[in-house]
């Protein structure tokens, strides 16, 4: 596998930096001369060219204008925004609360036909009940110190999750068995969540696999990820959302998912493990 899901974002940022530096060289300017023309500190153009500083839209416009290449600015700004969308810190995504993020991704969920979800920490978002999602999102809000719009965010999450009941969408869900036990909400909410997960088995467009605690691993536990058709894989880390769009990396995640599915149990065995976790709550 790729050593890090950041590689797509890093490659995109480096490509942008290389293009800007090539424009500077084509213009016959040194980094210092460019900085003077742009009214910057002498080290700024060098840091941008080496990919150490992410240029703003105005930085790109100033750079291109100074190099007599103003016509290239629009395409480079678009490339910069694409690179930035690949790796976005939660503190930026949640600066106005979490509702907006769920609303923003609704079109992605609606147009995706085949979902592959590997859950190693919490229940897949599209299967979450209101009490479970409330407990989870409230803990996230508290930890991040972001605005508390939990009630509205939960409503937006459940609205987005309606695709689960639409037969035009196919879902393959793989959960680590530990997810069934993690107390991200109170016991009553977790019990209701497990009951709901058992109910998901009745949906013809959904398959659920559980990787047993003691399964012999052919692939190690990974960060949770969501694959949307063959166009995007979203990985959620502690600090950021990472969106992988490079075809090669997407294929790697699909291959990892296939290996995880092989070591998971399905059908009656999966149901029994969920029921066992539910019964442990009384």
N, C-alpha and C positions, 0 to 999 in steps of 0.2 A: 504493500500500500504506500501511498504518498506519505512522506514523513510528517506532514502537517497540513490541515485543511486550510491554512492561511496561504498556501502556495499560489492559488489563483489570484487572490488579492494582491499579493506581493509581486507577482509577475505583471499584473496590469499596471501597478504603480511604477514598476521599473520601466515598462514599455513607454509610459507617458514621460518619465524623466529622460529617457534616451531620445525621444522625439524632440523634446524641448532643447536638449543639449545639441542635437544635430542642427536644429534651426540656428542656434547661436553660432556654431562653427561655420555653417554655410554663410552666415552674415559677416564672418571674419572678425568677430568680437571676442575678447577675452572675458572671463567671468567677471573681473573687476570692472571692465568697461561697460558691461551689461548692467551691473549693479548701479553704476553711476547714472546711466541713462534712465534707469527705472526709479532712481532716488531711494535705493535700498542700502542696508548695511553691506559692506563689501563681501561678507561670507554668504549672504542669502542666495545668490544665484548658484553658487557652488553646492549649497545644501539641497537646493531644488534639483539640480542636475544629477546629484548622486542619490536622489530618492530619499533623503533624510528629512526633508520638509515637504509636506503636501501643499502644493500651490493652491491658492484661492482662485476663483474665477477672475478677479481683478489682476492677480499676479500673472495669470496666463495671458490676459489681454495686454498687459504692460510688456511682458516678455516678447510677444509676437510683434507688437508695434515697434519696439526698440530694434528688432531684427528685420524690419521692413517686411514682415510676414503676417500682417494683421488679418488677412483673409483666412489664415489657418486657425485662428483662435477659437471659433465656434466648435469645430470638430474636436479640438483638444479639450475644450471645456466639457463636452459631452463624454469624452473618454475618461476624464478625471472623475466626473460624477458616477460613471459606471464602476470605476475602480473603488470609489469610496463606498458604494452600496454593497460591495462584496463583504466588507468587514465594518460593522457598525456597532459601537459600544452601546450597551443597554442604557447607560446614563444619558446618551443622546436620543435614543429611540423613545425612552420613557420620560423625557424631560417635561412633558405635559400630561403624564399618566400613561396607562397602558391601553386605554380604549382605542386611541388613534391607530396603534399598531395593528390591532385586530381588524379594524375597519379597512386599513390599507391593504391587508393581505386577502381580503374577501374575494376580489376578482381572481387571484391566483388559485384559490380553492375551487372557485366555480368553474374555471376553465380546465383544471387538471382532471384527467380521466383515470389515471392509475397512480395511486398513492402507495408508497412503501415506507413504513414507519418502524424504526427501531427505538424502543423506549428502554433506557437503562436506569432512569432515575424517577420519573413520574409517569402517570397514565398518559397515553397519547391524547393530545389536546382535544381532538374531535370526539373522544369517548367520555370526556369529563362531565360529571353532573354539576349542578349549580353549587351545592355545598362543598364538594371537593375542589372545584375551581376557585371558590371563594377563599377557602383555607390556603390554597397554594398561592394565589395572587396576592393575598394579604401578606403572607410571609415574604414574598419577593419585594413588595412595596416597602415593607419595613426595613428589609436588609439594604435595599438600594437607596432608601431615603428619598424616593421620588413622590410626586403628588398622589394622593390617595383618591383614585377614581375606581376602586375595586368593583363596586356594584355595577357601574357602567361597563367596565372592562369585561366582567363575567357575562353580562348580557350580550356584548359584541362577540365574545368567544363562542357562546352558544348559538348565536345567529350564524356565525361562520361554520359551525359544526353541522348545520342542517344538511350539508352535502352527504353526510353518512347515510342518510335515509333516501338518497336519490340513486336509483339503480344505474344511472348513467356513469356513476363513479365507482371504481373498484378499489378496495382497500386491503392491503396485506399488512398486518400488524404483528410485530414480534416484540414481546416483553420479557425482560429478565424477571425471574420469579420473585426476586427481592422487591420489585416495584409493587407487588400485591400487598406487601407488608409495611412499606414506608408510611409513617404517620405524618404526612404533610397536612393533615386535617384531623379533626377529632374522630373517635372510633365510630360514632354514629354515621358521620359523613363517609368514612371509609367503607363501612358496611354497605351503605347505599350505593357507593361507587362500584363495589365488587358485584352487587346484585345487578347493577346496570350493565357491567361488562359481560356478565353471563347472558344477559338478554341480547347483547350484540351478536352472539353466535347464531341467532335466528335470522339475521340479515343475509340474504343470498349474495350480496355484493361485498361481503366482509369475511376475511379469514383471520383467525387469531392463533398465534403460536406462543408458547411459554417456554423459555429456556430454563430447565431445572437448575436448582442450586448446585447440584453435584454433576452436572453434565460434563462430559469430556470435551474440552474446548478445542476445536480446530481453528477458532479465531477468538481472540481475546475480547473482553468487554470493551466497548467503545463509547465515545460520547454519543448521546442520543442524536439521531438525525432523521430528517423527513425528505424523502425523494419525491419530487413532483414530475411525473412522466419521465422523460429523458432530458429535460431542459434545466433542472435546478435541483440541487441538494442543499438543504438548510441545516446547519449544525448550530446548536445552542450551547455556548460555553458559559462559565460563570460571569464573564465580563462583556461578552459580545455575541452578536448574531453573525455567523459566517455563511455567506451564500456562494456556493461553488457552481460555476457555470462552464468550466473547461470540460469538453467532452471526455477527455481521457480520465479526469478525476471522477466525473459522474459515473463512468463505466466501472471504476474501481469501487465506488460505494455500492453500486448495484451488485457487483460480485461479492462484496462483503455481506450484503443483505442475504444473498443466496446461501452463503456459508452459514450464516446465523440461523436461517430458516431450517437448514438441515439438522442442526443440533437441537432445535425446538421440538416440543411435543404439540400435537394438534388434536382436534376433535375431543373425544371423551376424556383423554388423559389431560388435556389442557383445562377442560371444564373442572375436572376433579381437583386440580391444583388451585384453581380459583375458589372453588367451594371450600377447600381446606383452609385457605386464608380467611374466607368469610366466616367459617365456623369458629375460628380462633378468636373472633371478636365477640362471640356469644350471641 
